[in-house]
Amino acid sequence: MKTVLITGTAGFIGFHLAKVLLDMGHRVVGFDGMSDYYDVDLKKRRHQILLQNANFSCVEGQLEDFDALHDLMMDAKPDVIVHLAAQAGVRYSLENPRAYVNTNLIGTFNVMECARELGVDHLLMASTSSVYGANTQMPYAETHKADLPMTIYAATKKANEAMGHSYAHLHNLPVTMFRFFTVYGPWGRPDMAPHKFTKGILEGHEIDIYNHGDMYRDFTYVEDLVRGIGLLVDVPPVRPETAEDIEEGDSLSPVAPFRVVNIGNSEKVRLLDFIEAIEDAAGVKAKRNYMDMQPGDVPATWADASLLKRLTGYSPNTNIRDGAAKFVAWYRDYYLI
Ligand SMILES: NC(=O)c1ccc[n+]([C@@H]2O[C@H](COP(=O)([O-])OP(=O)(O)OC[C@H]3O[C@@H](n4cnc5c(N)ncnc54)[C@H](O)[C@@H]3O)[C@@H](O)[C@H]2O)c1
């Protein structure tokens, strides 16, 4: 049994990860600031569910409040830290860039400082497929250069990767950064497209479809994603003796116990096919409002997740029809529609 401290346990992915780690028999300590970026009630409901397990405890606090975070960390003495709390969302970063700088840069630095002081076995932190930015070579592999962020959200996550690498190098702290691709599923985020589509379809409102539907995403079902994270917890990177020890296709740093890992479904799905899967699950056709591309958005994402498979033996594999059906069933149940 490990003690795992997860930041962002009231969030979508943190909630699911905490559930999986508790099921695996670990003790989970959560930290979340309950930011009002979206419905706080949904976050509270997630925490209420986790609190039914005696091996879960949590504290509410802001990542920027170093003393609050530090007190919890020193008290919990985690073996592993999974840092998921962030100001997420591509589009909101055009409106409120400061929230991203505060939470994702200062907040992540505070988490890293605690990890360094504790000398944890493994620090795992969330990055995003958005760091691939304007890259056109697909599927995206971790070894591709990713130096063309299109939004401040992507830029802060790319900075987190660089910050993580420096601490891994300086303090011999094993750090894994995951790059997630559009995650969806029960308890999902109301600001994300799967949620907005489902809401519009079930309530009979128009749904906005950007770039006139000519978009592709590597939709990843949340239970697959957290299973991948759960397995990666036990695979801390080890600093290689020489650069020749790094296998072809591995993103392991030549100078630090540091690795970047994509977690995606490895499928490039047409947005219109995803909408159709929701329509079929809901039994209702969408009223479609085709729109132009939004600033900062990219037309396609697609993961090469072979490194995850090589490290853990696991590949996410829920197809969009099954995933959409489970999401719509949850949505109907939760929102009583
Ligand atoms: N969901 C996706 O498709 C996706 C894709 C790529 C990357 N990610 C990354 O995965 C991680 C988890 O995303 P999610 O979808 O669960 O998002 P989420 O918004 O549901 O969860 C993030 C949690 O962090 C908390 N938080 C925000 N600012 C905070 C602060 N200053 N102090 C303390 N807590 C704070 C929020 O209250 C929230 O509960 C994030 O780092 C996100 O950038 C998500």
The ligand as an SDF file (V2000), in Angstrom:
LIG
                    3D

 44 48  0  0  0  0  0  0  0  0999 V2000
   -9.6060   16.6030  -19.5420 N   0  0  0  0  0  0  0  0  0  0  0  0
   -8.7970   16.6180  -20.6000 C   0  0  0  0  0  0  0  0  0  0  0  0
   -9.2010   16.2990  -21.7260 O   0  0  0  0  0  0  0  0  0  0  0  0
   -7.3490   17.0060  -20.4420 C   0  0  0  0  0  0  0  0  0  0  0  0
   -6.5470   16.9930  -21.5940 C   0  0  0  0  0  0  0  0  0  0  0  0
   -5.2060   17.3460  -21.4740 C   0  0  0  0  0  0  0  0  0  0  0  0
   -4.6820   17.6780  -20.2360 C   0  0  0  0  0  0  0  0  0  0  0  0
   -5.4880   17.7000  -19.1300 N   0  0  0  0  0  0  0  0  0  0  0  0
   -4.8810   18.0590  -17.8470 C   0  0  0  0  0  0  0  0  0  0  0  0
   -5.2580   17.0810  -16.8950 O   0  0  0  0  0  0  0  0  0  0  0  0
   -5.3740   17.6710  -15.6120 C   0  0  0  0  0  0  0  0  0  0  0  0
   -6.7340   17.3730  -15.0170 C   0  0  0  0  0  0  0  0  0  0  0  0
   -7.7290   17.9090  -15.8790 O   0  0  0  0  0  0  0  0  0  0  0  0
   -9.2820   17.7550  -15.6080 P   0  0  0  0  0  0  0  0  0  0  0  0
   -9.9390   17.5690  -16.9060 O   0  0  0  0  0  0  0  0  0  0  0  0
   -9.5210   16.8010  -14.5050 O   0  0  0  0  0  0  0  0  0  0  0  0
   -9.6090   19.2610  -15.1210 O   0  0  0  0  0  0  0  0  0  0  0  0
  -10.5360   19.7690  -13.9260 P   0  0  0  0  0  0  0  0  0  0  0  0
  -10.6670   21.2450  -14.1400 O   0  0  0  0  0  0  0  0  0  0  0  0
  -11.7780   18.9770  -13.8420 O   0  0  0  0  0  0  0  0  0  0  0  0
   -9.6610   19.4830  -12.6370 O   0  0  0  0  0  0  0  0  0  0  0  0
   -8.6730   20.3430  -12.1650 C   0  0  0  0  0  0  0  0  0  0  0  0
   -8.8900   20.5690  -10.6730 C   0  0  0  0  0  0  0  0  0  0  0  0
   -7.8770   21.4750  -10.2260 O   0  0  0  0  0  0  0  0  0  0  0  0
   -8.4520   22.3560   -9.2930 C   0  0  0  0  0  0  0  0  0  0  0  0
   -7.7090   23.6160   -9.3100 N   0  0  0  0  0  0  0  0  0  0  0  0
   -7.6670   24.5270  -10.3160 C   0  0  0  0  0  0  0  0  0  0  0  0
   -6.8890   25.5650   -9.9530 N   0  0  0  0  0  0  0  0  0  0  0  0
   -6.4230   25.2890   -8.7150 C   0  0  0  0  0  0  0  0  0  0  0  0
   -5.5690   25.9720   -7.8110 C   0  0  0  0  0  0  0  0  0  0  0  0
   -5.0440   27.1720   -8.1190 N   0  0  0  0  0  0  0  0  0  0  0  0
   -5.3030   25.4050   -6.6060 N   0  0  0  0  0  0  0  0  0  0  0  0
   -5.8350   24.2030   -6.2740 C   0  0  0  0  0  0  0  0  0  0  0  0
   -6.6630   23.5160   -7.0940 N   0  0  0  0  0  0  0  0  0  0  0  0
   -6.9570   24.0540   -8.3000 C   0  0  0  0  0  0  0  0  0  0  0  0
   -9.8840   22.5680   -9.7400 C   0  0  0  0  0  0  0  0  0  0  0  0
  -10.7390   22.9440   -8.6610 O   0  0  0  0  0  0  0  0  0  0  0  0
  -10.2380   21.2130  -10.3420 C   0  0  0  0  0  0  0  0  0  0  0  0
  -10.9850   20.4300   -9.4310 O   0  0  0  0  0  0  0  0  0  0  0  0
   -5.0920   19.1640  -15.8040 C   0  0  0  0  0  0  0  0  0  0  0  0
   -3.7390   19.3890  -15.4780 O   0  0  0  0  0  0  0  0  0  0  0  0
   -5.3380   19.3830  -17.2820 C   0  0  0  0  0  0  0  0  0  0  0  0
   -4.6050   20.4720  -17.7720 O   0  0  0  0  0  0  0  0  0  0  0  0
   -6.8090   17.3750  -19.2100 C   0  0  0  0  0  0  0  0  0  0  0  0
  1  2  1  0
  2  3  2  0
  2  4  1  0
  4  5  1  0
  4 44  2  0
  5  6  2  0
  6  7  1  0
  7  8  2  0
  8  9  1  0
  8 44  1  0
  9 10  1  0
  9 42  1  0
 10 11  1  0
 11 12  1  0
 11 40  1  0
 12 13  1  0
 13 14  1  0
 14 15  2  0
 14 16  1  0
 14 17  1  0
 17 18  1  0
 18 19  2  0
 18 20  1  0
 18 21  1  0
 21 22  1  0
 22 23  1  0
 23 24  1  0
 23 38  1  0
 24 25  1  0
 25 26  1  0
 25 36  1  0
 26 27  1  0
 26 35  1  0
 27 28  2  0
 28 29  1  0
 29 30  1  0
 29 35  2  0
 30 31  1  0
 30 32  2  0
 32 33  1  0
 33 34  2  0
 34 35  1  0
 36 37  1  0
 36 38  1  0
 38 39  1  0
 40 41  1  0
 40 42  1  0
 42 43  1  0
M  CHG  2   8   1  16  -1
M  END
$$$$
